Amino acid sequence: MEGAPLRIALLSYRSLPTCGGQGVYVRQLSRELVTLGHQVQVVSGPPYPDLGPGVGLTRLPSLDLYRDGDPFRWPGFREFRSLADVVEFGMMRTGQFSEPLAFSIRAFEALRPRRGQGRPDFDIVHDNQGLGYGLLPLRRALRPYGIPVVSTIHHPITVDRRLHLAATTGRRAALGVRRWYSFLPMQARVARGLDGVVVPSESSRHEIVADMNVPIENLHTVPLGVEADVFTPRPAPPSDAGNGTGDDAGNGTVAPVPGRIIVVTSADVPLKGLMVLLEALAKLRAERSAHLVCIGKVREGGAAQRQVGELGLTEAVTFRSNVPQAEMVDLLRSAEVAVVPSLYEGFSLPLVEEMACGLPLVATTAGALPEVAGPNGEAALLVPPGDAGALAGAIATLLDDPELRARMGAAGRRRVEERFSWQAAAAGTAAWYERQIAAVRAAVPGSGPPPVAASTGAAAPVEPAC
């Protein structure tokens, strides 16, 4: 079986790359798996992914209750067509996050074997941290065919819950937070019931063991990657460029804007540490000119927006969301320093993208960040999480020392080229798929491998269940 083309069903309850790292993961992993000769069918709920050539897409429409511009909406009666729709709406109305469970029910209906249809046309089902209960009956239904069901866990969301609760005041608000995260016991149970789990870092692997009680032998580490030919250092500026205003920052040639700091983050998620960075920025501006560009969605009237006003940073902070990739690269190149202020990370794709662009980093020592960024002082200055003073001091050190910025930026680029590529991530994931498939077939007598057709890119589309 080794080296034969695999037929992969890649599941993701939401997949748009501009909505976060999970969408980037689906797009890049599927693209590189197809490049390796495998067939990939992405099965996704909305917002749907932007996929590479040759990758198939099965859309599983939902009620889309958290859509931009109309979150927590009341759907019309005619929109309810299935049990999954009822589950999705009922959980949302009781303050619970409903997408993982509802999506898994739809995925079960779409992928389960049906009498008279023969063997399913895929070799493995790979869930992208949905971990809904529907995966367990799907695994039971597919096991007689020797088809494993596996998942990626980027990091345990139990960490998000702990940090969210720590940032919440009032018993009623805390009750709402606990209710929102009520899906976590489901995710832990499903993770323990699958054929295997792939994780992006050793730090995440050990957190999953501790928080989700998944046996460590069921977890396999494959680091994520970066498009190193897209996220590149800015070209050397022409001798007459670099007026310091940033007006032409999008042309890819001007010098970085003096005093510009950049962060890529989910603005109102406590785990990401933006509030600490805003406090650090206020300290910096007491002594120097500095401003922050935050690539991430900010909630109107939310905690981040309120803190910007309270700290007098309205003119010093710019929020940008749903930024196309080319524009994001230009924004990264326009900064002098990139910051990853997270209180925890299971990997951090933004950090790797920033290193690929040759940006010097200030990052915390939380979670996998030292594992990804490398030793303190090489490509990043590392500070304790939650320490605004240390964060401000490290940023000031880099803003004041152009030679240090250049040296650390070059070291970060080298680290990316040596360690992080989507090609390597896809190859490592495919090799792990082969081991999982072989183990399930060995455990199920008579399942046997199906005939393997020559790879033609994407698998034949599967009709959505609803």
C-alpha positions in Angstrom: 0.0 0.0 0.0 2.9 2.4 0.7 3.1 5.0 -2.0 -0.3 4.3 -3.5 -2.7 7.2 -4.1 -5.0 7.6 -1.2 -8.6 8.9 -1.3 -9.1 11.3 1.5 -12.3 12.8 2.9 -11.2 15.9 4.8 -13.9 17.3 7.1 -14.1 20.9 8.5 -17.2 22.5 10.0 -16.0 25.9 8.8 -13.1 26.4 6.4 -12.7 30.0 5.0 -8.9 30.8 5.2 -9.6 34.4 6.2 -11.6 33.3 9.2 -8.6 31.6 11.0 -5.9 29.0 11.1 -8.2 26.0 10.6 -9.2 27.3 7.2 -5.6 27.8 6.2 -4.9 24.3 7.4 -7.6 22.8 5.2 -6.6 24.8 2.1 -2.9 24.1 2.3 -3.0 20.5 3.5 -5.5 19.5 0.8 -3.5 21.3 -1.9 -0.3 19.6 -1.1 -1.8 16.2 -0.7 -3.2 16.5 -4.2 0.3 17.6 -5.4 1.6 14.4 -3.9 -0.8 12.4 -6.1 -3.6 11.8 -3.6 -7.3 12.5 -4.1 -8.9 14.9 -1.6 -12.6 15.7 -1.1 -13.1 18.5 1.4 -16.4 18.2 3.2 -17.3 21.5 4.8 -20.0 23.7 6.3 -20.2 27.4 5.7 -18.2 29.6 5.3 -16.8 27.4 2.6 -13.1 27.1 1.8 -11.1 28.6 -1.0 -9.4 25.4 -2.3 -6.5 24.7 -4.7 -6.8 23.1 -8.1 -7.8 19.5 -8.2 -9.3 19.5 -4.7 -13.0 18.5 -4.5 -15.6 20.2 -2.4 -18.7 18.8 -0.8 -20.8 21.5 0.7 -22.9 20.6 3.8 -25.3 23.6 4.2 -26.1 24.6 7.7 -28.4 27.2 9.3 -25.2 29.4 9.4 -26.2 30.9 12.8 -22.9 32.7 13.4 -22.6 34.4 10.0 -20.9 37.7 9.7 -23.4 40.6 9.9 -26.2 38.5 11.3 -24.9 36.4 14.2 -27.4 34.4 16.4 -30.1 34.9 13.9 -33.6 33.3 14.0 -34.0 31.1 10.8 -37.4 30.8 9.1 -39.5 27.7 9.7 -38.9 26.5 6.1 -35.1 26.4 6.7 -35.4 23.5 9.1 -34.9 20.3 7.1 -33.1 17.8 9.3 -32.3 16.8 12.8 -29.0 18.6 12.5 -30.8 21.8 11.9 -32.9 21.4 15.1 -29.8 20.6 17.1 -27.9 23.5 15.7 -30.7 26.0 16.5 -31.6 24.5 19.9 -28.0 24.6 21.2 -27.5 28.1 19.9 -30.7 29.4 21.6 -29.4 27.9 24.9 -26.1 29.6 24.7 -24.0 26.7 23.5 -21.7 26.5 20.5 -23.6 24.3 18.1 -21.6 23.9 14.9 -19.3 20.9 15.8 -22.1 18.6 16.8 -24.5 19.7 14.0 -21.8 19.4 11.4 -20.8 15.9 12.6 -24.4 14.7 12.2 -24.5 16.1 8.6 -21.1 14.5 7.9 -22.4 11.1 9.1 -25.4 11.3 6.8 -23.2 12.3 3.9 -20.5 9.7 4.3 -22.0 6.6 5.9 -22.2 3.5 3.7 -25.6 2.8 2.2 -27.1 -0.5 1.3 -26.6 -1.3 -2.4 -24.0 1.4 -3.0 -20.9 -0.8 -2.4 -17.8 0.3 -0.8 -17.3 4.0 0.1 -15.0 5.8 -2.4 -12.5 7.0 0.2 -9.7 5.3 2.2 -9.7 7.5 5.3 -11.8 10.2 6.9 -9.9 13.1 8.5 -11.7 15.5 10.7 -10.3 19.0 11.4 -11.0 19.5 15.1 -14.8 19.3 14.9 -14.9 16.2 17.1 -18.7 15.9 17.1 -20.6 12.8 18.3 -21.5 12.0 14.7 -18.0 10.8 14.1 -18.4 7.8 16.4 -21.2 6.1 14.5 -19.4 7.0 11.3 -16.3 5.2 12.5 -18.4 2.1 13.4 -20.0 2.1 10.0 -16.7 2.4 8.1 -14.7 0.0 10.2 -15.9 -3.1 8.3 -14.5 -1.6 5.2 -11.1 -1.0 6.8 -11.5 2.8 6.7 -10.2 4.7 9.7 -11.6 8.0 11.1 -9.0 10.3 12.5 -8.8 14.0 13.5 -6.4 16.9 13.9 -6.4 18.7 17.2 -4.6 22.0 16.9 -4.8 22.5 20.7 -7.3 21.5 23.4 -10.0 24.2 23.7 -10.1 23.6 27.4 -7.2 26.1 27.5 -9.4 28.7 25.8 -12.1 28.0 28.4 -9.7 28.4 31.3 -8.4 31.7 30.0 -11.8 33.0 29.0 -13.2 32.3 32.5 -10.1 34.0 34.1 -10.9 37.1 32.0 -14.7 37.1 32.9 -16.2 39.0 35.9 -19.5 38.1 37.4 -21.2 34.8 38.1 -23.8 35.3 35.4 -21.1 36.0 32.7 -19.1 33.0 33.9 -22.1 30.8 33.6 -22.5 31.9 30.0 -18.9 31.1 29.3 -19.3 27.6 30.7 -22.4 27.1 28.7 -20.7 28.2 25.5 -17.9 25.7 26.0 -20.3 22.8 26.9 -19.1 21.0 23.7 -15.7 20.2 25.3 -16.6 16.9 27.0 -18.0 15.8 23.7 -14.7 16.6 21.9 -12.7 14.7 24.6 -14.9 11.6 24.3 -14.8 11.6 20.5 -11.0 12.1 20.4 -10.6 9.1 22.6 -12.9 7.0 20.4 -11.2 7.7 17.0 -8.5 5.7 15.3 -5.8 8.4 15.8 -5.1 12.1 16.2 -2.5 14.3 14.6 -1.2 17.4 16.4 1.1 20.2 15.3 3.5 20.3 18.2 4.8 18.4 21.2 3.5 21.0 23.5 0.0 20.5 22.1 0.4 16.7 22.3 1.1 16.8 26.1 -1.7 19.4 26.7 -4.2 17.0 24.9 -3.1 14.1 27.1 -3.5 16.2 30.2 -6.8 17.9 29.4 -8.6 15.4 27.2 -7.2 12.1 28.5 -6.3 10.9 25.1 -3.6 8.1 25.3 -0.3 9.6 24.2 0.3 6.7 21.8 -2.8 7.7 19.9 -1.2 11.1 19.1 1.2 11.8 16.3 3.0 15.1 15.8 3.3 16.7 12.3 4.4 20.4 12.4 2.4 22.8 10.2 3.9 24.7 7.3 4.0 28.0 5.5 3.9 29.1 1.8 7.5 30.2 1.9 7.3 31.4 -1.7 4.4 33.7 -0.9 5.3 34.9 2.6 8.7 36.3 1.7 10.9 39.2 3.0 10.3 42.5 1.2 12.6 43.3 -1.6 15.3 45.8 -1.0 13.8 49.3 -1.4 14.9 51.6 -4.2 17.2 54.3 -3.1 14.5 57.0 -3.4 11.8 55.0 -1.5 10.8 54.9 2.1 9.3 58.2 3.0 8.1 56.7 6.3 4.4 57.5 5.8 3.4 54.0 4.7 1.1 55.5 1.9 2.6 53.1 -0.6 3.2 50.2 1.7 1.3 47.9 -0.7 3.8 48.1 -3.5 6.2 45.6 -1.8 9.3 47.8 -2.1 9.2 50.6 0.4 10.9 50.4 3.7 8.9 49.4 6.8 6.9 52.1 8.5 8.8 53.5 11.5 7.3 52.4 14.8 4.9 50.0 13.2 4.1 46.9 15.2 1.9 44.1 13.8 -0.1 41.3 15.3 -2.3 38.7 13.7 -4.9 37.6 16.2 -8.5 36.9 17.1 -9.0 40.3 18.8 -11.6 39.4 21.5 -10.3 35.9 22.4 -8.6 36.2 25.8 -6.2 33.3 24.9 -4.6 35.5 22.2 -3.3 38.1 24.7 -4.2 41.2 22.7 -5.3 43.1 25.9 -1.7 42.6 27.2 -0.3 43.9 24.0 -2.5 47.0 24.1 -1.3 47.7 27.6 2.3 47.3 26.4 1.6 49.7 23.5 0.4 52.3 25.9 3.6 52.0 27.9 5.7 52.3 24.7 3.9 55.4 23.6 4.8 57.2 26.8 8.4 57.3 25.5 8.3 56.9 21.7 6.2 57.0 18.6 4.7 53.5 18.0 1.5 52.2 16.5 -0.2 48.8 16.1 -1.8 47.1 13.1 -4.0 44.2 14.2 -5.0 41.8 11.5 -8.1 40.2 13.1 -11.7 40.9 13.6 -12.7 43.1 16.5 -16.2 42.8 18.1 -18.1 46.1 18.1 -18.2 47.3 21.7 -16.1 44.3 22.8 -13.4 44.2 25.3 -10.6 45.0 22.9 -12.3 48.0 21.4 -13.2 49.3 24.9 -9.6 49.0 26.0 -8.3 50.8 23.0 -10.5 53.8 24.1 -9.7 53.5 27.8 -5.9 53.6 27.1 -6.2 56.5 24.7 -5.0 54.4 21.7 -7.7 55.2 19.2 -5.3 56.9 16.9 -2.6 54.3 17.4 -4.4 51.1 16.7 -5.8 49.9 13.3 -7.9 46.8 13.0 -8.1 44.9 9.7 -10.2 41.8 9.1 -10.8 39.3 6.3 -7.6 40.4 4.6 -6.7 38.7 1.4 -3.4 36.9 1.4 -1.5 39.3 -0.9 -2.6 42.3 1.2 -1.7 40.4 4.4 1.9 39.8 3.1 2.2 43.6 2.3 0.9 44.5 5.8 3.4 42.2 7.4 6.3 43.6 5.3 5.2 47.1 6.3 6.0 46.5 10.0 9.3 46.8 11.9 8.3 44.2 14.6 5.8 41.4 14.8 4.3 40.3 18.1 2.7 37.1 19.3 1.4 38.0 22.8 -0.7 34.8 23.2 -1.3 33.2 26.6 -1.3 29.8 24.9 -0.7 28.4 21.4 -0.7 24.9 20.1 1.5 26.0 17.2 0.8 29.5 15.8 0.6 29.8 12.0 0.9 33.6 12.2 4.3 33.3 13.9 5.7 31.1 11.1 4.3 33.4 8.4 5.9 36.4 10.1 9.3 34.6 10.3 8.9 33.7 6.6 8.6 37.4 5.9 11.8 38.1 7.7 10.2 40.0 10.6 11.9 40.0 14.0 9.5 38.7 16.6 8.5 39.3 20.2 6.7 36.2 21.4 5.7 34.8 24.8 6.9 31.5 26.2 3.3 30.1 26.3 2.6 26.7 24.9 4.4 25.8 21.7 5.7 29.2 20.9 9.3 28.6 22.0 9.2 25.2 20.2 8.2 27.0 16.9 10.2 30.3 17.3 13.4 28.7 18.6 15.8 29.8 21.3 15.4 33.3 22.9 17.4 35.8 20.9 17.7 33.8 17.7 14.6 34.8 15.7 12.5 36.1 18.6 12.8 37.8 21.9 10.7 35.6 24.3 8.9 37.0 27.3 6.6 35.6 30.0 2.9 35.5 28.9 0.7 38.1 30.5 3.6 40.5 31.3 2.9 43.8 29.6 6.1 45.4 31.0 8.3 42.7 29.6 6.5 42.8 26.3 6.9 46.5 26.0 10.6 46.2 26.9 11.3 43.6 24.3 9.4 45.6 21.6 11.4 48.7 22.5 14.7 46.8 22.2 13.9 45.8 18.6 12.4 49.2 17.6 15.7 50.8 18.8 18.1 48.5 17.1 17.8 48.1 13.2 20.8 45.7 13.1 19.3 43.4 15.7 16.0 43.5 13.7 17.8 42.5 10.5 19.8 39.7 12.1 16.8 38.2 13.9 14.6 38.6 10.8 17.1 36.7 8.7 17.4 34.0 11.3 13.6 33.5 11.3 13.6 33.2 7.5 16.3 30.5 7.7 14.4 28.6 10.4 11.3 28.5 8.2 13.2 27.3 5.2 14.8 24.5 7.3 11.8 23.4 9.3 8.3 24.5 8.1 6.8 23.7 4.8 3.3 22.5 3.7 5.0 20.0 1.5 6.6 18.4 4.5 3.4 18.6 6.5 1.4 16.9 3.8 4.1 14.1 3.3 4.2 13.5 7.0 0.4 13.4 7.3 0.1 11.0 4.3 2.6 8.7 5.8 0.6 8.7 9.0 -2.6 8.0 7.0 -0.9 4.9 5.6 -0.1 3.6 9.0 -3.6 4.2 10.3 -5.2 2.5 7.3 -2.9 -0.5 7.6 -3.6 -0.8 11.4 -7.4 -0.8 10.9 -7.2 -3.3 8.0 -5.1 -5.6 10.1 -7.6 -5.4 12.9 -10.6 -6.1 10.7 -10.2 -9.5 8.9 -11.5 -9.4 5.3 -11.7 -5.6 5.0 -8.8 -5.7 2.6 -7.6 -2.8 0.4 -9.9 -1.7 -2.5 -8.6 -1.5 -6.0 -6.5 1.7 -6.3 -7.2 3.9 -9.3 -4.6 6.2 -10.8 -4.8 9.6 -9.2 -6.6 12.2 -11.2 -6.7 15.0 -8.6 -10.0 15.3 -6.8 -12.3 12.5 -6.0 -15.8 12.5 -7.5 -18.0 14.9 -5.7 -20.3 13.6 -3.0 -23.8 15.0 -3.0 -24.6 17.0 0.1 -27.0 15.3 2.5 -29.1 18.4 2.9 
